[in-house]
Amino acid sequence: MKTLVFFLIVLVSPLVLFSACTARGEVRLLRQEITVRLEPERHLLLGTSVLELPRGASGRLTVSLNQRAAVDGVTVDGRKADFSRAGEAVAVALPGESGASPRRVLIRYQCTFNDPAPERPVDSEDPSYGVSGAITTRGTYLGSDAGWYPAPQTLPESRRVTVTAPAGIEAIAAGRRIARSTDKGTTSSTWEEARPVEGLSLSAGPYVIGERSLGGIPLYSYFYPENASLAARYLEASAGYIRFYAGKFGPYPFEKFAVVENFFPTGYGFPSYTLIGGTVIRLPFIVHTSLPHEIAHCWWGNGVLVDYRQGNWSEGLVTYLADYLLEERKSARDGRDYRFRILADYASLVGAGDDFPLERFLGRKDSASRSIGYGKGAMLFHMVRKRIGDEAFFGALRELFREKRFSAATWDDFVRAFSRASGEELSSFVTPWLHQPGGPRLALSGVTQQRNGAGWLVTGAVRRDGEGYDLGVTVRVEAGGRGYDRTVALTGEETPFAVPVPTNPEEVVLDPEVDLFRILSRDELPLTVNRIKGSRTLAAVVTRTCGADDKMLRLFLRSLGQGDAPLLREETAGESSLADRDLLLCGMPTRPGLLPPLPPGVTAAAGGFAVNGMGYQGPGDLVFMVLNRPEASGRVIALLLADAPAGAEAAALKITHYGRYGLLVFSGGENRVKETSRPPGGGSIVRFAR
């Protein structure tokens, strides 16, 4: 359920609401022991589960198990017991008599798992790719929602899982590794959780295991042989991030941390380990982006769980504490740029029919929901931090982690923690951001300059569209190489301001540090891939020089979330079919005026292209750029040039992952250039003539 603003893959945490209360009629569970054997050639799991109940427990025990699973037998205290099935529910009757020892319910079962794992994923917005359970010769992934073990309605107080598989197939699950061996053609490992916090997932494969320790916490890498050389890098980085977050929030909450490779490109965060696809692990930036995101989830989302009744706060918080905060640590400018990208993504990807309040975000299902839950959520935490200061903000998170560790928290819990730490009641500030979709639209209005004694006076107003928000926005006047800031508390539709400056003013900037969540106007948006992904009117135009066939183009459009966009031929497309649309051109058009002027430093023709003085004419070269469409106000046009199908095959499906860029060059499938043009500023910048 988790990801990032810009990753090759969506990173997801399957967070499950935990309740310490037992369901009505259910008994308390002391312990669960699960033993499974994997047979990859047959996609088969053979399992036994022992559930330990308090002495004298009676009534019934209900567990959830994949409805395709065959239950081979059930015993209670060693005697055959009756059970009933209804879909995934298996109910076991507990006889009234029992001895002096805790009661033991044993369930034997078997099930096949063979969800098709993608060889070449197209839709990166579905973080699971439709796979909940797969036991294959390539690898094994069994999610907590696959029903691969009898899951009781309430979590046991402790849990142990032992996995056996053909020799060389190593398995990993949540908890501490207490045994591992290979003998007589079988590899076995045992993992134990002293405090289970959610449903159990399992991965297995021909892993090469790397190990190190951090203050008594075992750190592991479980990588396929071809990626085993990356282990030291990931282990060292994991140690650094765990130290960093422990200093911010409190001790690392789990028995271990492991980076585990998956055989298809998911990215999940589980209690005590992260599962990342092999193609992703090889990318050099993942150790600085996806990895810290997953580690931060060990505190927020897996350490403190999510009470979904008020929505999922964890993705916004972890985006802020990992993806964003690490950019801020590089420089203030990097932090500002990241915040601007959040606003640009939201305005580009969230259409009127896609928007919903933050309190209704449960998990990512498309690019719009990602922009809301991850991006807008992160900006809300940023606004709270700016309002109350670093000491109160991080102090509140430390206190909340101590208070809520291994239990569920709501947005209200965060508001109360921030209010206590700051001494300010924050409900009235936070509530509108949670309950209302969208956000305010702001612009400068009536900005003028005039002499004011020895200096100058800049006056104007901030125009607001969007009620119900407690807003204070910074207006900055640039003059003589310095910035002069004034905070304007917004009231009504227009709020006046006046800023004196000592020298001739050059420009006025609204919210110059991008500290406020707001809806950017089209004129404020950079030309990026996300403008194409978020288009509601896109049409693809195929020219005679298009270097991709229709099948490839359809896959490309699907990867952009535009699978329903019409595919038109330039020679037959009428003017009406192109009017007032965003367009994607494949190849150089011959129709006059269809292609706008190219950016400075870029030239293109049917036989190749050049960017920043570098020519590209090979069969594996591809350029993608996004331009304004001057004859259709507010519309954009993208140009895809690949001189041969090889270039399109190698790179086109990667373009969707570069959402924040507007000029991309690939050669042999490898990215060579990624640039974004500066937006003109729209209503947030007024420049004075000099």
VEXPA-997301 format. One line per 4 residues: number of its first residue (from 1); their letters; for each residue x, y, z of C-alpha. Coordinates in nm, 2 decimals, m for minus. Each point is the difference from the previous one (the first is absolute). Layout:
NUM	A	X:Y:Z  ...
This chain:
1	MKTL	0.00:0.00:0.00  0.30:0.23:0.02  0.21:0.21:m0.26  0.17:0.28:m0.07
5	VFFL	m0.02:0.31:m0.20  0.25:m0.12:m0.26  0.10:m0.36:0.00  0.03:m0.26:m0.27
9	IVLV	m0.25:m0.20:0.20  m0.26:0.07:0.24  0.10:m0.08:0.36  m0.28:m0.14:0.20
13	SPLV	m0.05:m0.09:0.37  m0.29:m0.25:0.06  m0.11:0.15:0.33  m0.27:m0.18:0.19
17	LFSA	m0.21:0.15:0.27  0.08:m0.18:0.33  m0.25:m0.03:0.28  0.11:m0.13:0.34
21	CTAR	m0.36:m0.10:0.07  m0.13:m0.35:m0.10  m0.30:m0.03:m0.23  m0.32:m0.09:0.17
25	GEVR	m0.02:m0.38:0.07  0.37:m0.05:m0.09  0.27:m0.11:0.25  0.33:0.16:0.08
29	LLRQ	0.30:m0.14:m0.18  0.32:m0.05:0.19  0.22:m0.12:m0.29  m0.01:m0.12:m0.36
33	EITV	0.26:m0.23:m0.16  m0.01:m0.04:m0.38  0.20:m0.26:m0.19  m0.01:0.00:m0.38
37	RLEP	0.18:m0.19:m0.27  0.04:0.17:m0.34  0.00:m0.21:m0.32  0.07:0.26:m0.28
41	ERHL	m0.02:m0.24:m0.29  m0.36:m0.07:0.10  m0.08:0.35:0.13  m0.10:m0.19:0.32
45	LLGT	0.00:0.09:0.37  m0.05:m0.28:0.26  m0.07:0.15:0.34  m0.07:m0.07:0.36
49	SVLE	m0.11:0.26:0.25  m0.01:m0.04:0.38  m0.20:0.26:0.19  0.04:0.01:0.38
53	LPRG	m0.29:0.12:0.21  m0.03:0.06:0.37  m0.08:m0.29:0.23  m0.38:m0.06:0.02
57	ASGR	m0.07:0.19:m0.32  m0.33:m0.10:m0.16  m0.24:0.12:m0.27  0.14:0.02:m0.35
61	LTVS	0.31:0.11:m0.18  m0.04:0.16:m0.35  0.29:0.04:m0.23  0.03:0.13:m0.36
65	LNQR	0.16:m0.23:m0.26  0.01:0.02:m0.38  m0.33:m0.14:m0.12  0.18:m0.22:m0.25
69	AAVD	0.20:m0.16:0.28  m0.08:m0.36:0.09  m0.02:m0.06:0.37  0.14:m0.34:0.06
73	GVTV	m0.09:m0.02:0.37  m0.06:0.18:0.33  0.07:m0.11:0.35  m0.07:0.16:0.34
77	DGRK	0.24:m0.12:0.28  0.10:m0.29:m0.22  m0.35:m0.12:m0.08  m0.17:0.03:m0.33
81	ADFS	m0.23:0.29:0.00  m0.30:0.12:m0.21  0.03:0.31:m0.21  m0.21:0.19:m0.25
85	RAGE	0.09:0.21:m0.30  m0.17:0.31:m0.16  0.22:0.16:m0.27  0.33:0.08:0.17
89	AVAV	m0.13:m0.05:0.35  0.08:m0.32:0.18  m0.18:m0.04:0.34  0.12:m0.25:0.25
93	ALPG	m0.22:m0.11:0.29  0.19:m0.02:0.34  m0.13:m0.28:0.22  m0.08:0.11:0.35
97	ESGA	0.23:m0.23:0.18  0.37:0.07:0.02  0.30:m0.08:0.21  0.24:0.20:0.21
101	SPRR	0.21:0.11:m0.30  m0.07:0.26:m0.26  m0.23:m0.13:m0.28  0.15:m0.07:m0.34
105	VLIR	m0.18:0.01:m0.33  0.18:m0.16:m0.30  m0.10:0.07:m0.36  0.16:m0.19:m0.29
109	YQCT	m0.06:0.14:m0.35  0.14:0.04:m0.35  m0.05:0.25:m0.28  0.15:0.11:m0.33
113	FNDP	0.10:0.36:m0.07  0.08:0.10:m0.35  m0.11:0.36:m0.07  0.17:0.11:m0.32
117	APER	0.29:0.23:0.08  0.07:0.26:m0.27  0.30:m0.05:m0.22  m0.03:0.36:m0.14
121	PVDS	m0.23:0.21:0.23  m0.18:0.29:m0.17  m0.23:0.15:0.27  0.23:0.12:0.27
125	EDPS	m0.30:0.14:0.20  m0.11:m0.34:0.11  0.26:m0.08:0.26  m0.09:m0.37:0.02
129	YGVS	m0.02:m0.06:m0.38  m0.30:m0.23:0.10  0.23:m0.24:0.18  m0.09:m0.11:0.36
133	GAIT	0.15:m0.35:m0.01  0.24:m0.17:m0.23  0.23:m0.30:0.07  0.22:m0.05:m0.31
137	TRGT	0.34:m0.11:m0.10  0.09:0.37:m0.04  m0.09:0.08:0.36  m0.28:0.00:0.25
141	YLGS	m0.21:0.28:0.12  m0.29:m0.06:0.24  m0.17:0.32:0.12  m0.20:0.03:0.32
145	DAGW	m0.31:0.02:m0.21  0.07:m0.33:m0.19  m0.15:m0.22:0.27  0.32:m0.22:0.01
149	YPAP	m0.04:m0.08:0.37  m0.30:m0.03:0.24  m0.02:0.36:0.12  m0.20:0.05:0.32
153	QTLP	m0.24:0.29:0.05  0.22:0.14:0.27  0.38:0.00:0.00  0.18:m0.25:0.22
157	ESRR	0.23:0.13:0.27  0.30:m0.16:m0.17  0.05:m0.18:m0.33  0.25:m0.23:m0.16
161	VTVT	0.03:m0.11:m0.37  0.22:m0.28:m0.13  0.05:m0.03:m0.37  0.16:m0.29:m0.18
165	APAG	0.08:0.00:m0.38  0.23:m0.17:m0.24  0.37:0.04:0.08  0.12:0.36:m0.07
169	IEAI	m0.34:0.16:0.02  0.01:0.23:0.30  m0.31:0.14:0.16  m0.06:0.32:0.21
173	AAGR	m0.29:0.13:0.20  m0.06:0.25:0.28  0.18:m0.04:0.33  0.33:m0.13:0.12
177	RIAR	0.18:m0.28:m0.18  0.06:m0.27:0.26  0.11:m0.29:m0.22  0.13:m0.06:m0.35
181	STDK	0.14:m0.32:m0.16  0.04:m0.21:m0.31  m0.01:m0.38:0.03  m0.09:m0.29:m0.23
185	GTTS	m0.12:0.21:m0.29  m0.21:0.24:0.21  0.07:0.35:0.13  m0.19:0.11:0.31
189	STWE	m0.03:0.32:0.19  m0.21:0.11:0.30  m0.12:0.35:0.09  m0.16:0.11:0.32
193	EARP	m0.20:0.32:0.09  m0.01:0.09:0.37  m0.28:0.25:m0.08  m0.18:m0.05:m0.33
197	VEGL	m0.16:0.32:m0.13  m0.17:m0.10:m0.32  m0.06:m0.29:m0.24  0.30:m0.20:m0.11
201	SLSA	0.17:0.00:m0.34  0.27:m0.23:m0.13  0.26:0.01:m0.27  0.25:m0.26:m0.13
205	GPYV	0.25:m0.04:m0.27  0.36:m0.11:m0.08  0.14:0.27:0.22  0.35:0.08:0.08
209	IGER	m0.01:0.14:0.36  0.20:0.29:0.12  0.02:0.09:0.37  0.12:0.27:0.24
213	SLGG	m0.11:0.13:0.34  m0.10:0.34:0.14  0.00:0.03:0.37  m0.12:m0.36:0.04
217	IPLY	m0.26:0.03:m0.29  0.07:m0.25:m0.27  0.00:0.15:m0.35  m0.04:m0.23:m0.30
221	SYFY	0.00:0.01:m0.38  m0.18:m0.28:m0.18  0.11:0.06:m0.37  0.00:m0.22:m0.31
225	PENA	0.35:m0.10:m0.10  0.01:0.26:m0.29  m0.06:0.28:0.26  0.20:m0.14:0.29
229	SLAA	0.29:0.25:m0.06  m0.24:0.28:0.11  m0.04:m0.14:0.35  0.27:0.20:0.18
233	RYLE	m0.14:0.32:m0.14  m0.35:m0.07:0.11  0.10:m0.12:0.34  0.22:0.30:0.07
237	ASAG	m0.28:0.24:m0.12  m0.26:m0.19:0.21  0.22:0.04:0.31  0.03:0.38:m0.06
241	YIRF	m0.37:0.06:m0.05  m0.10:m0.21:0.30  0.25:0.21:0.21  m0.15:0.32:m0.14
245	YAGK	m0.36:m0.09:0.07  0.07:m0.15:0.34  0.15:0.34:0.09  m0.32:0.17:m0.12
249	FGPY	m0.27:m0.22:0.14  0.13:m0.26:0.24  0.15:m0.35:m0.01  m0.05:m0.22:m0.31
253	PFEK	m0.31:m0.21:0.09  0.06:m0.34:m0.16  0.23:m0.30:0.04  0.19:0.05:m0.33
257	FAVV	0.00:0.19:m0.32  0.05:m0.16:m0.34  0.01:0.11:m0.36  m0.15:m0.28:m0.21
261	ENFF	m0.01:m0.04:m0.37  m0.33:m0.09:m0.18  m0.02:m0.18:m0.33  m0.24:0.25:m0.14
265	PTGY	0.02:0.38:0.05  m0.21:0.06:0.31  0.12:0.22:0.29  m0.15:m0.08:0.34
269	GFPS	0.07:0.09:0.35  m0.07:m0.26:0.26  0.07:m0.01:0.38  0.38:m0.05:0.01
273	YTLI	0.07:m0.03:m0.38  m0.05:0.15:m0.34  m0.07:m0.19:m0.32  0.13:0.17:m0.32
277	GGTV	0.00:m0.13:m0.35  0.34:m0.10:m0.15  m0.02:0.25:m0.29  m0.05:0.28:0.26
281	IRLP	0.27:m0.11:0.24  0.26:0.05:m0.28  m0.09:0.36:m0.05  0.26:0.22:0.17
285	FIVH	m0.24:0.25:0.14  m0.23:m0.25:0.18  0.24:m0.03:0.30  m0.06:0.38:0.05
289	TSLP	m0.37:0.00:m0.06  m0.21:m0.32:0.03  0.22:m0.15:0.27  m0.04:0.29:0.26
293	HEIA	m0.37:0.02:m0.08  m0.04:m0.37:0.09  0.22:0.04:0.31  m0.21:0.30:0.12
297	HCWW	m0.31:m0.22:m0.03  0.15:m0.22:0.28  m0.09:0.28:0.23  m0.30:0.15:m0.17
301	GNGV	m0.25:m0.25:m0.15  0.16:m0.32:0.13  0.12:0.11:0.35  m0.29:0.24:0.05
305	LVDY	m0.29:m0.15:m0.20  m0.27:0.18:m0.19  m0.36:0.03:0.12  m0.17:0.02:m0.34
309	RQGN	m0.32:0.14:0.14  0.15:0.35:m0.05  0.21:m0.09:m0.31  0.36:m0.10:m0.05
313	WSEG	0.24:0.26:0.14  0.31:m0.22:m0.03  0.07:0.06:m0.37  0.00:0.37:0.03
317	LVTY	0.21:0.00:0.32  0.26:m0.24:m0.14  0.02:0.19:m0.33  0.07:0.30:0.21
321	LADY	0.25:m0.16:0.24  0.19:m0.20:m0.27  m0.04:0.11:m0.36  m0.04:0.37:0.09
325	LLEE	0.22:0.04:0.31  0.30:m0.16:m0.16  m0.03:0.26:m0.28  m0.02:0.28:0.25
329	RKSA	0.31:m0.13:0.17  0.19:0.05:m0.33  m0.10:0.37:m0.02  m0.28:0.24:0.05
333	RDGR	m0.04:0.03:m0.37  m0.03:m0.38:m0.05  m0.27:0.00:0.27  m0.19:0.28:m0.17
337	DYRF	0.03:m0.17:m0.34  m0.15:m0.32:0.15  m0.29:0.19:0.15  m0.07:0.17:m0.34
341	RILA	0.00:m0.34:m0.17  m0.27:m0.11:0.25  m0.22:0.29:m0.11  0.08:m0.04:m0.37
345	DYAS	m0.09:m0.37:0.02  m0.32:0.07:0.17  m0.11:0.26:m0.25  0.11:m0.22:m0.29
349	LVGA	m0.14:m0.33:0.11  m0.31:0.06:0.22  m0.30:0.09:m0.22  m0.33:0.13:0.14
353	GDDF	m0.15:m0.35:m0.02  0.30:m0.15:0.18  0.02:0.21:0.31  m0.11:m0.10:0.34
357	PLER	0.08:0.11:0.36  0.32:m0.11:0.16  m0.19:m0.18:0.28  m0.14:m0.24:m0.27
361	FLGR	0.34:m0.11:m0.13  0.06:m0.36:0.09  0.27:m0.10:m0.25  0.14:0.07:m0.34
365	KDSA	m0.20:m0.13:m0.30  0.10:0.25:m0.27  0.21:0.31:m0.05  m0.28:0.23:0.12
369	SRSI	m0.04:m0.18:0.34  0.38:m0.01:0.03  0.01:0.38:m0.04  m0.27:0.04:0.27
373	GYGK	0.12:m0.25:0.26  0.37:0.03:m0.04  0.04:0.36:m0.13  m0.28:0.20:0.16
377	GAML	0.05:m0.21:0.32  0.37:0.09:0.01  m0.07:0.37:m0.05  m0.25:m0.01:0.29
381	FHMV	0.28:m0.13:0.23  0.23:0.27:m0.14  m0.25:0.28:0.07  m0.05:m0.13:0.36
385	RKRI	0.38:0.00:0.04  0.04:0.35:m0.13  m0.27:0.12:0.23  0.12:m0.16:0.32
389	GDEA	0.38:m0.03:m0.06  0.24:m0.29:m0.01  0.03:m0.05:0.37  m0.37:m0.04:0.05
393	FFGA	m0.06:m0.20:m0.32  0.27:m0.26:0.05  m0.06:m0.01:0.38  m0.37:m0.08:m0.07
397	LREL	0.10:m0.29:m0.23  0.23:m0.14:0.26  m0.27:0.01:0.26  m0.26:m0.15:m0.23
401	FREK	0.23:m0.28:m0.09  0.06:m0.08:0.37  m0.37:0.02:0.07  m0.13:m0.20:m0.31
405	RFSA	0.27:m0.25:m0.07  m0.16:m0.32:m0.14  m0.35:0.15:0.02  m0.21:0.20:m0.25
409	ATWD	0.00:0.38:m0.03  m0.24:0.24:m0.17  0.04:0.35:m0.15  m0.16:0.12:0.33
413	DFVR	0.29:m0.15:0.20  0.25:0.20:m0.21  m0.20:0.32:0.05  m0.01:m0.05:0.37
417	AFSR	0.37:m0.08:0.02  0.09:0.31:m0.20  m0.23:0.21:0.20  0.15:m0.12:0.33
421	ASGE	0.35:0.05:m0.12  m0.06:0.35:m0.13  m0.25:0.13:0.26  m0.23:0.10:m0.29
425	ELSS	m0.33:m0.17:m0.08  0.04:m0.11:m0.36  m0.33:m0.17:m0.08  m0.14:0.31:m0.17
429	FVTP	0.31:0.03:m0.22  0.03:m0.37:m0.10  m0.37:m0.10:m0.03  m0.07:0.18:m0.33
433	WLHQ	0.30:m0.16:m0.17  m0.13:m0.34:0.10  m0.37:0.04:m0.07  0.00:0.21:m0.32
437	PGGP	0.12:m0.11:m0.34  0.24:0.21:m0.20  0.14:0.31:0.15  0.01:0.38:m0.04
441	RLAL	0.10:0.17:m0.32  0.21:0.31:0.06  0.12:0.28:m0.23  0.15:0.35:0.02
445	SGVT	m0.23:0.28:m0.11  0.05:0.37:m0.07  0.37:0.01:0.08  0.16:0.34:m0.04
449	QQRN	0.32:0.18:0.10  0.04:0.37:0.09  0.26:0.22:0.16  m0.01:0.02:0.37
453	GAGW	0.24:0.26:0.13  0.35:m0.13:m0.05  m0.13:m0.34:m0.09  m0.29:m0.18:m0.17
457	LVTG	m0.33:m0.14:0.11  m0.15:m0.31:m0.16  m0.38:m0.04:0.04  m0.25:m0.25:m0.12
461	AVRR	m0.23:m0.27:0.12  m0.01:m0.38:0.03  m0.31:m0.14:m0.16  m0.14:m0.32:0.14
465	DGEG	m0.24:m0.26:m0.14  m0.08:m0.26:0.26  m0.17:0.06:0.34  0.04:m0.16:0.34
469	YDLG	0.38:0.00:0.03  0.21:0.19:0.26  0.26:0.14:m0.23  0.30:0.22:0.04
473	VTVR	0.21:0.03:m0.32  0.33:0.17:m0.05  0.04:0.27:m0.26  0.36:0.07:m0.10
477	VEAG	0.13:0.31:m0.18  0.34:m0.05:m0.17  0.20:0.33:0.00  0.37:0.06:m0.03
481	GRGY	0.08:m0.37:0.02  m0.19:m0.05:0.33  m0.34:m0.13:0.08  m0.24:0.19:0.23
485	DRTV	m0.27:m0.22:0.14  m0.34:0.09:0.14  m0.24:m0.26:0.14  m0.36:0.07:m0.10
489	ALTG	m0.28:m0.15:0.21  m0.27:m0.06:m0.26  m0.35:0.12:0.06  m0.28:0.00:m0.26
493	EETP	0.06:m0.02:m0.37  0.27:0.26:m0.02  0.24:0.11:0.27  0.22:0.31:m0.06
497	FAVP	0.37:0.02:0.08  0.27:0.27:0.00  0.37:m0.07:0.01  0.26:0.29:0.02
501	VPTN	0.34:m0.07:m0.16  0.31:0.22:m0.01  0.08:m0.04:m0.37  m0.18:m0.04:m0.33
505	PEEV	m0.21:m0.32:0.02  0.05:m0.27:m0.26  m0.27:m0.25:0.06  m0.27:m0.12:0.25
509	VLDP	m0.03:m0.37:0.08  m0.30:m0.16:0.17  0.10:m0.28:0.25  0.36:0.00:m0.12
513	EVDL	0.11:m0.30:0.21  m0.31:m0.21:m0.09  m0.09:m0.05:0.36  m0.38:m0.01:m0.07
517	FRIL	m0.21:m0.26:m0.17  m0.20:0.17:m0.28  m0.13:m0.09:m0.35  0.24:0.14:m0.26
521	SRDE	m0.14:0.17:m0.31  0.09:m0.14:m0.34  0.24:0.29:m0.06  0.19:m0.11:0.31
525	LPLT	0.05:m0.36:m0.11  0.32:m0.12:m0.16  m0.02:m0.20:m0.32  0.04:m0.36:0.12
529	VNRI	m0.09:m0.36:m0.07  m0.26:0.04:0.27  m0.19:0.25:m0.21  m0.05:m0.28:m0.25
533	KGSR	m0.09:m0.25:0.27  m0.25:0.23:0.15  m0.16:0.11:m0.33  m0.38:m0.05:m0.04
537	TLAA	0.01:0.07:m0.38  0.31:m0.18:m0.13  0.01:m0.14:m0.35  0.30:m0.18:m0.15
541	VVTR	0.10:0.10:m0.36  0.20:m0.25:m0.21  0.21:0.15:m0.27  0.17:m0.18:m0.29
545	TCGA	0.34:0.02:0.18  m0.13:m0.15:0.33  0.26:m0.25:0.12  m0.24:m0.21:0.20
549	DDKM	m0.28:m0.24:m0.12  m0.36:0.03:0.13  0.05:m0.27:0.26  0.29:0.18:0.15
553	LRLF	m0.19:0.33:0.00  m0.29:m0.16:0.17  0.23:m0.13:0.27  0.16:0.34:0.03
557	LRSL	m0.34:0.17:0.04  m0.10:m0.26:0.26  0.32:0.07:0.20  m0.10:0.37:0.01
561	GQGD	m0.35:m0.09:0.12  m0.14:0.10:m0.34  m0.10:m0.34:m0.13  m0.33:0.15:m0.13
565	APLL	0.16:0.28:m0.20  m0.09:m0.02:m0.37  0.28:m0.10:m0.25  m0.03:0.23:m0.31
569	REET	0.19:0.00:m0.33  0.14:0.34:m0.09  m0.09:m0.03:m0.36  m0.37:m0.08:0.07
573	AGES	m0.06:0.19:0.33  m0.24:0.29:m0.05  0.07:0.34:0.16  m0.30:m0.04:0.22
577	SLAD	0.13:m0.32:0.15  0.32:0.18:0.10  m0.15:0.33:0.12  0.00:0.09:0.37
581	RDLL	0.19:m0.32:0.09  0.32:m0.09:0.16  0.20:m0.20:m0.26  0.27:m0.26:m0.01
585	LCGM	0.18:m0.01:m0.33  0.19:m0.31:m0.09  0.26:0.11:m0.27  0.05:0.33:m0.17
589	PTRP	m0.32:0.13:m0.15  m0.03:0.14:m0.35  m0.32:0.20:0.07  0.10:0.37:0.02
593	GLLP	m0.03:0.16:0.34  m0.07:m0.32:0.18  0.34:m0.01:0.18  0.09:0.31:0.21
597	PLPP	0.35:0.14:0.02  0.24:m0.24:0.18  0.18:0.11:0.32  0.34:0.18:m0.03
601	GVTA	0.27:m0.25:m0.06  m0.23:m0.26:m0.16  m0.02:m0.08:m0.37  m0.19:m0.29:m0.16
605	AAGG	m0.06:m0.15:m0.34  m0.12:m0.33:m0.14  0.35:m0.14:0.00  0.11:0.08:0.36
609	FAVN	0.01:0.28:0.26  0.25:0.20:0.20  m0.02:0.12:0.36  0.25:0.25:0.16
613	GMGY	0.25:m0.05:m0.29  m0.01:m0.39:0.01  m0.14:m0.17:m0.30  m0.20:m0.32:0.01
617	QGPG	m0.06:m0.21:m0.31  0.03:m0.36:0.12  m0.28:m0.26:m0.01  m0.02:m0.01:0.38
621	DLVF	m0.04:0.38:0.05  m0.32:0.17:0.11  m0.10:0.35:0.10  m0.32:0.10:0.17
625	MVLN	m0.09:0.37:0.07  m0.31:0.19:0.11  m0.08:0.34:m0.15  m0.27:0.26:0.03
629	RPEA	m0.25:m0.01:m0.28  m0.03:0.37:m0.09  m0.32:m0.02:m0.21  m0.19:m0.18:0.28
633	SGRV	0.04:0.20:0.32  0.08:m0.22:0.30  0.06:m0.31:m0.21  0.33:m0.18:m0.04
637	IALL	0.16:m0.21:m0.28  0.26:m0.27:0.05  0.24:m0.13:m0.26  0.13:m0.36:0.00
641	LADA	0.28:m0.06:m0.25  0.16:m0.34:m0.04  0.16:m0.08:m0.34  m0.04:m0.37:0.04
645	PAGA	m0.22:m0.24:0.20  0.30:m0.09:0.22  0.01:0.35:0.15  m0.37:m0.01:0.09
649	EAAA	0.01:m0.36:0.13  0.30:0.08:0.23  m0.12:0.33:0.15  m0.36:0.10:m0.07
653	LKIT	m0.15:m0.19:0.30  0.25:0.17:0.23  m0.12:0.35:m0.08  m0.29:m0.01:0.24
657	HYGR	0.25:m0.03:0.29  0.15:0.34:m0.09  m0.32:0.19:0.08  0.16:0.32:0.11
661	YGLL	0.22:0.05:m0.31  m0.10:0.15:m0.33  0.30:m0.09:m0.22  0.14:m0.36:0.00
665	VFSG	0.26:m0.17:m0.21  0.07:m0.37:0.01  0.27:m0.20:m0.18  m0.01:m0.38:0.01
669	GENR	m0.27:0.02:0.27  0.22:0.21:0.23  m0.10:0.36:0.09  0.25:0.26:m0.13
673	VKET	m0.18:0.33:0.05  m0.28:0.10:0.24  m0.10:0.37:0.02  m0.30:0.21:0.10
677	SRPP	m0.07:0.35:m0.13  m0.07:0.28:0.25  m0.37:0.09:0.01  m0.08:0.36:m0.09
681	GGGS	m0.15:0.07:0.35  m0.36:0.08:m0.08  m0.18:0.20:0.26  0.26:m0.07:0.27
685	IVRF	0.28:0.22:m0.15  m0.01:0.37:m0.11  0.31:0.13:m0.17  0.05:0.37:m0.03
689	AR	0.14:0.15:m0.32  0.36:0.13:0.04
